[in-house]
Amino acid sequence: MTPPKAVILDEERAARSNTELVRECLRGDEEAWSALIDKYKRLIFSIPVKYGMSVDDATDIFQAVCVEMLVELPKLRKAEALPKWIMQITSHKCFHWKRQMQRTQGTDSDGDVPEQAVPAGAEGILREAEEEQNLRQAIAELPPRCRELIRMLFFEEPARAYQDIARTLGIATGSIGFIRQRCLEKLRRQLAESDF
């Protein structure tokens, strides 16, 4: 059984280069905007979650980040810097959200919230988000069978039985270990060659 067509299209859209996406977005291409959001939606959403925000608050941050991207994208100098730029925008939105929450909850006796240049733990959160995004991008650039095998083996809950995976991919159960090893080696090379 092959992956649904929507999944294949999402993966193909996510594999488009940042340079191409930015160029097309700046030309007003709605499909490119949709592809850009699809490519980075997990990254954007993961940062507020790591800050401990509720799903509703993370959704609000996600929307605010998308709006800021729409407004500020023309100022982006290098398309290669897009993931880090998105992480910075998202982190700033999270930081300001937390500050606003502290103010509204009155955590300080005199109502003043001390200014912080960088929220505690933000660097670790951003580093973790960057590593996750790099891995997502490297997986998206793998051949379709490797992408699907890695998704089924490492990202599905609960874990699937090898027999079920073999049946889904149309391969022999005994070949999964060998194919997994080859796919993971391709992923390692992809990460090393792309300086992720």
C-alpha positions in Angstrom: 0.0 0.0 0.0 1.3 3.4 -0.9 1.1 6.6 1.3 -2.0 8.7 0.6 -1.6 11.2 -2.2 -2.0 14.2 0.2 1.0 12.9 2.3 3.1 12.6 -0.9 2.2 16.1 -2.0 2.9 17.6 1.4 6.4 15.9 1.4 7.1 17.1 -2.1 6.1 20.6 -1.2 8.2 20.5 2.0 11.2 19.4 -0.1 11.2 22.6 -2.2 14.2 24.8 -1.6 13.9 27.8 0.7 15.2 30.1 -2.1 12.4 28.9 -4.5 9.7 29.2 -1.8 10.8 32.7 -0.7 11.0 33.9 -4.3 7.6 32.6 -5.1 6.1 33.9 -1.9 7.4 37.4 -2.6 5.7 37.2 -6.0 2.4 36.6 -4.3 2.1 32.9 -5.1 -0.5 31.4 -2.7 0.7 27.9 -3.4 4.2 28.8 -2.3 2.8 30.4 0.9 0.9 27.2 1.6 4.1 25.2 1.0 6.2 27.4 3.2 3.7 27.1 6.1 3.5 23.3 5.5 7.2 23.0 5.5 7.7 24.9 8.8 4.4 24.4 10.7 5.9 21.7 13.0 8.9 23.9 13.8 6.7 26.9 14.6 4.2 25.0 16.7 6.9 23.0 18.6 8.5 26.1 20.1 5.5 27.4 22.1 4.9 23.8 23.2 8.5 23.6 24.5 7.8 26.8 26.4 5.0 25.0 28.2 2.1 26.7 26.5 -1.3 25.2 26.1 -2.4 24.0 22.6 -4.7 27.1 22.3 -1.9 29.5 23.2 0.5 27.7 20.9 -2.1 28.0 18.1 -2.3 31.8 18.8 1.5 32.0 18.6 1.5 30.0 15.4 -1.0 32.4 13.8 0.9 35.5 15.0 4.2 34.1 13.6 2.5 33.4 10.2 1.3 37.0 10.1 4.7 38.3 10.9 6.3 36.1 8.3 3.9 37.5 5.7 4.7 41.1 6.6 8.5 40.7 7.2 9.5 38.2 4.5 10.6 40.9 2.1 13.2 41.9 4.6 14.8 38.4 4.8 18.3 38.8 3.2 19.2 35.1 2.7 16.6 32.4 2.0 19.0 29.8 3.6 18.5 31.6 6.9 14.7 31.1 6.8 14.5 28.3 9.5 16.6 30.3 12.0 14.6 33.5 11.2 11.3 31.6 11.8 12.7 30.3 15.1 13.7 33.8 16.2 10.3 35.2 15.4 8.5 32.3 17.2 10.8 32.6 20.2 10.2 36.3 20.5 6.5 35.8 20.3 6.7 33.2 23.0 8.8 35.4 25.2 6.4 38.4 24.8 3.4 36.1 25.5 5.0 34.8 28.7 5.8 38.4 29.8 2.2 39.4 29.1 0.9 36.4 31.0 3.1 37.3 34.0 1.8 40.9 33.9 -1.8 39.8 33.8 -1.4 37.3 36.6 0.3 39.9 38.8 3.3 37.8 39.8 5.1 40.8 41.1 3.9 42.6 44.2 4.2 46.1 42.7 3.1 45.0 39.3 6.4 45.4 37.5 7.9 42.5 35.7 11.7 42.5 35.5 13.0 42.8 32.0 14.9 39.9 30.6 17.1 40.0 27.5 16.8 36.3 26.8 14.2 34.1 28.5 15.7 31.4 30.7 16.2 28.2 28.7 15.4 29.9 25.3 18.8 29.0 23.8 18.2 25.3 24.6 14.7 25.4 23.3 15.9 27.0 20.0 18.8 24.6 19.7 16.4 21.7 20.2 13.9 23.1 17.7 16.6 23.7 15.1 17.8 20.1 15.5 14.3 18.8 15.1 13.7 20.9 12.0 17.0 19.8 10.5 16.0 16.2 11.0 12.5 16.8 9.5 14.1 18.4 6.4 16.6 15.6 6.0 13.9 13.0 6.2 11.8 15.0 3.7 14.6 14.8 1.2 15.0 11.0 1.5 13.5 8.7 -1.2 9.8 8.0 -0.6 10.2 4.4 0.6 12.9 5.5 3.1 10.7 8.4 4.4 7.8 6.0 4.9 9.8 3.3 6.6 11.4 5.8 9.0 8.1 7.3 9.7 6.5 3.9 10.5 9.5 2.7 12.5 10.3 5.7 14.6 7.4 8.2 14.6 4.2 6.1 14.9 2.6 5.4 18.3 2.0 2.6 19.1 4.9 0.9 17.3 3.8 -1.2 14.4 4.7 -4.8 13.9 7.3 -5.6 11.2 4.8 -7.8 9.4 2.4 -4.8 9.2 5.2 -2.5 7.9 6.3 -5.1 5.4 2.7 -5.5 4.1 2.2 -1.7 3.9 5.5 -1.2 1.9 5.1 -4.4 -0.2 8.4 -5.9 1.0 9.5 -9.1 2.7 9.5 -8.9 6.5 13.1 -10.2 6.7 14.3 -7.3 4.5 13.1 -4.5 6.9 16.3 -4.6 9.0 18.6 -4.3 5.9 16.4 -1.5 4.3 16.2 0.3 7.6 20.0 0.3 7.9 20.4 1.6 4.3 17.8 4.3 4.9 19.4 5.4 8.2 22.8 5.6 6.5 21.3 7.8 3.7 19.8 10.0 6.5 23.2 10.2 8.2 24.9 11.2 4.9 22.1 13.7 4.2 22.6 15.4 7.6 26.4 15.4 7.1 26.4 16.7 3.5 23.8 19.4 4.2 25.6 20.7 7.2 22.5 20.3 9.2 
